[in-house]
Amino acid sequence: MKLLRTIRLDPSDTFVFERAAEPGEWAVSGAFAFWNSNPAGLEGKNRTAFRSGFLGVSTLGWSTLVQVVEASDEDRANAVDMLADQLIAKFGAPTAADAVAAAQEEVAFAESLCSQPQDTLIAVHRVFEDGAVRESFRTLRPRAGPKPARAFSFLEVEGEDAQQSEEVDLIAMVDRERK
């Protein structure tokens, strides 16, 4: 089976969301987190979370991207349990049974998004229109084939004399190649 895990490719989530998910958390869509608010009236970081965030199950932080990963039955059960606990503690679920049922539904929906190959990244776009929340998802996959070589790379060498330096005259090298 496959589930969604949060991923952080750069630090931007820590700036755009009130609370960023930790990389590697189990994730769900998270649209339910806005059930008691007016999506049209959201501003700032809350609006960004509504429009483009996946909810990390353990921290209730937001992530712009999630990754499709292999998961065991135990992983799925842990994700359901963590989310059910959060639904009771932070969202006021009326009973433990209601929380577990809602968590199972959320994790099942996240699982339904995992029909793509492992390591596929998924982004969400959420809007509020005609009185309903609508979500659309897009996938981002690595390109097939070898990755392009870098033009430059830097290597820090330890233990060498810092006074030693090697100068490279690129213009002279080009001039020699032309001759």
C-alpha positions as a Python dict, from the first residue, in 0.01 Angstrom:
ca = {
    (1, 'M'): (0, 0, 0),
    (2, 'K'): (104, 360, -44),
    (3, 'L'): (42, 667, 170),
    (4, 'L'): (143, 1032, 166),
    (5, 'R'): (436, 1177, 359),
    (6, 'T'): (522, 1543, 390),
    (7, 'I'): (835, 1659, 215),
    (8, 'R'): (1026, 1985, 236),
    (9, 'L'): (1239, 2064, -67),
    (10, 'D'): (1331, 2408, 64),
    (11, 'P'): (1253, 2618, 374),
    (12, 'S'): (959, 2804, 213),
    (13, 'D'): (693, 2613, 411),
    (14, 'T'): (837, 2756, 731),
    (15, 'F'): (766, 3106, 598),
    (16, 'V'): (433, 3065, 420),
    (17, 'F'): (245, 2862, 682),
    (18, 'E'): (170, 2950, 1043),
    (19, 'R'): (298, 2604, 1136),
    (20, 'A'): (497, 2396, 888),
    (21, 'A'): (478, 2018, 897),
    (22, 'E'): (795, 1833, 977),
    (23, 'P'): (942, 1645, 681),
    (24, 'G'): (839, 1279, 676),
    (25, 'E'): (507, 1304, 863),
    (26, 'W'): (209, 1105, 744),
    (27, 'A'): (-19, 1349, 564),
    (28, 'V'): (-384, 1394, 473),
    (29, 'S'): (-557, 1653, 261),
    (30, 'G'): (-653, 1856, 567),
    (31, 'A'): (-950, 2040, 420),
    (32, 'F'): (-1149, 1941, 729),
    (33, 'A'): (-933, 2177, 936),
    (34, 'F'): (-1129, 2467, 782),
    (35, 'W'): (-1480, 2331, 839),
    (36, 'N'): (-1553, 2586, 1110),
    (37, 'S'): (-1423, 2891, 924),
    (38, 'N'): (-1527, 3105, 633),
    (39, 'P'): (-1276, 3017, 359),
    (40, 'A'): (-1362, 3335, 170),
    (41, 'G'): (-1257, 3539, 473),
    (42, 'L'): (-922, 3371, 533),
    (43, 'E'): (-613, 3589, 508),
    (44, 'G'): (-238, 3556, 514),
    (45, 'K'): (-85, 3228, 624),
    (46, 'N'): (-423, 3069, 698),
    (47, 'R'): (-535, 3147, 343),
    (48, 'T'): (-217, 2991, 208),
    (49, 'A'): (-276, 2676, 415),
    (50, 'F'): (-633, 2656, 285),
    (51, 'R'): (-531, 2706, -76),
    (52, 'S'): (-225, 2485, -97),
    (53, 'G'): (-153, 2285, 217),
    (54, 'F'): (-151, 1920, 309),
    (55, 'L'): (-189, 1853, 681),
    (56, 'G'): (84, 1667, 867),
    (57, 'V'): (-84, 1419, 1101),
    (58, 'S'): (152, 1437, 1399),
    (59, 'T'): (214, 1815, 1421),
    (60, 'L'): (-94, 1951, 1242),
    (61, 'G'): (152, 2157, 1041),
    (62, 'W'): (116, 2228, 671),
    (63, 'S'): (321, 2112, 375),
    (64, 'T'): (307, 2237, 17),
    (65, 'L'): (409, 1900, -122),
    (66, 'V'): (365, 1539, -22),
    (67, 'Q'): (540, 1231, -153),
    (68, 'V'): (389, 896, -241),
    (69, 'V'): (567, 632, -31),
    (70, 'E'): (531, 262, 44),
    (71, 'A'): (359, 196, 377),
    (72, 'S'): (273, -108, 585),
    (73, 'D'): (-59, -191, 748),
    (74, 'E'): (101, -86, 1076),
    (75, 'D'): (200, 253, 928),
    (76, 'R'): (-156, 307, 813),
    (77, 'A'): (-298, 210, 1152),
    (78, 'N'): (-52, 447, 1324),
    (79, 'A'): (-155, 733, 1094),
    (80, 'V'): (-523, 668, 1170),
    (81, 'D'): (-455, 653, 1546),
    (82, 'M'): (-248, 975, 1544),
    (83, 'L'): (-510, 1160, 1344),
    (84, 'A'): (-794, 1030, 1564),
    (85, 'D'): (-606, 1155, 1872),
    (86, 'Q'): (-565, 1497, 1706),
    (87, 'L'): (-933, 1507, 1613),
    (88, 'I'): (-1025, 1455, 1978),
    (89, 'A'): (-763, 1690, 2127),
    (90, 'K'): (-764, 1976, 1875),
    (91, 'F'): (-1091, 1954, 1682),
    (92, 'G'): (-1336, 1845, 1952),
    (93, 'A'): (-1453, 1514, 1807),
    (94, 'P'): (-1756, 1411, 2016),
    (95, 'T'): (-1642, 1052, 2077),
    (96, 'A'): (-1336, 836, 2019),
    (97, 'A'): (-1540, 622, 1777),
    (98, 'D'): (-1634, 932, 1573),
    (99, 'A'): (-1270, 1042, 1570),
    (100, 'V'): (-1148, 702, 1449),
    (101, 'A'): (-1416, 688, 1178),
    (102, 'A'): (-1324, 1036, 1054),
    (103, 'A'): (-951, 958, 1066),
    (104, 'Q'): (-1005, 636, 869),
    (105, 'E'): (-1196, 831, 606),
    (106, 'E'): (-922, 1097, 579),
    (107, 'V'): (-643, 840, 552),
    (108, 'A'): (-844, 641, 295),
    (109, 'F'): (-882, 957, 86),
    (110, 'A'): (-507, 1023, 111),
    (111, 'E'): (-446, 661, 10),
    (112, 'S'): (-669, 711, -295),
    (113, 'L'): (-430, 984, -415),
    (114, 'C'): (-143, 735, -418),
    (115, 'S'): (-215, 564, -750),
    (116, 'Q'): (102, 722, -888),
    (117, 'P'): (445, 557, -871),
    (118, 'Q'): (644, 576, -549),
    (119, 'D'): (830, 907, -496),
    (120, 'T'): (579, 1104, -704),
    (121, 'L'): (518, 1446, -549),
    (122, 'I'): (164, 1578, -519),
    (123, 'A'): (44, 1936, -477),
    (124, 'V'): (-307, 2052, -389),
    (125, 'H'): (-506, 2355, -497),
    (126, 'R'): (-815, 2425, -289),
    (127, 'V'): (-1089, 2679, -362),
    (128, 'F'): (-1420, 2774, -209),
    (129, 'E'): (-1688, 2817, -474),
    (130, 'D'): (-2063, 2778, -483),
    (131, 'G'): (-2064, 2715, -109),
    (132, 'A'): (-1832, 2414, -128),
    (133, 'V'): (-1463, 2341, -93),
    (134, 'R'): (-1316, 2198, -411),
    (135, 'E'): (-975, 2033, -426),
    (136, 'S'): (-765, 1957, -729),
    (137, 'F'): (-438, 1767, -719),
    (138, 'R'): (-144, 1763, -954),
    (139, 'T'): (150, 1530, -970),
    (140, 'L'): (514, 1611, -1015),
    (141, 'R'): (741, 1330, -1129),
    (142, 'P'): (1116, 1322, -1180),
    (143, 'R'): (1220, 1323, -1542),
    (144, 'A'): (1323, 989, -1685),
    (145, 'G'): (1686, 929, -1764),
    (146, 'P'): (2008, 1053, -1609),
    (147, 'K'): (2017, 1385, -1433),
    (148, 'P'): (2218, 1656, -1608),
    (149, 'A'): (2572, 1706, -1484),
    (150, 'R'): (2643, 2024, -1294),
    (151, 'A'): (2857, 2284, -1465),
    (152, 'F'): (3042, 2357, -1141),
    (153, 'S'): (3073, 2181, -812),
    (154, 'F'): (3269, 2278, -506),
    (155, 'L'): (3474, 2050, -289),
    (156, 'E'): (3606, 2140, 51),
    (157, 'V'): (3930, 1962, 121),
    (158, 'E'): (4032, 1911, 481),
    (159, 'G'): (4391, 1873, 594),
    (160, 'E'): (4551, 2060, 305),
    (161, 'D'): (4758, 2370, 360),
    (162, 'A'): (4520, 2665, 341),
    (163, 'Q'): (4800, 2880, 195),
    (164, 'Q'): (4824, 2664, -114),
    (165, 'S'): (4616, 2794, -397),
    (166, 'E'): (4581, 2705, -757),
    (167, 'E'): (4494, 2980, -996),
    (168, 'V'): (4315, 2907, -1317),
    (169, 'D'): (4327, 3157, -1600),
    (170, 'L'): (4017, 3074, -1806),
    (171, 'I'): (4093, 3337, -2070),
    (172, 'A'): (4441, 3197, -2132),
    (173, 'M'): (4296, 2848, -2158),
    (174, 'V'): (4047, 2961, -2422),
    (175, 'D'): (4320, 3145, -2613),
    (176, 'R'): (4535, 2827, -2615),
    (177, 'E'): (4240, 2621, -2744),
    (178, 'R'): (4186, 2864, -3031),
    (179, 'K'): (4548, 2836, -3150),
}
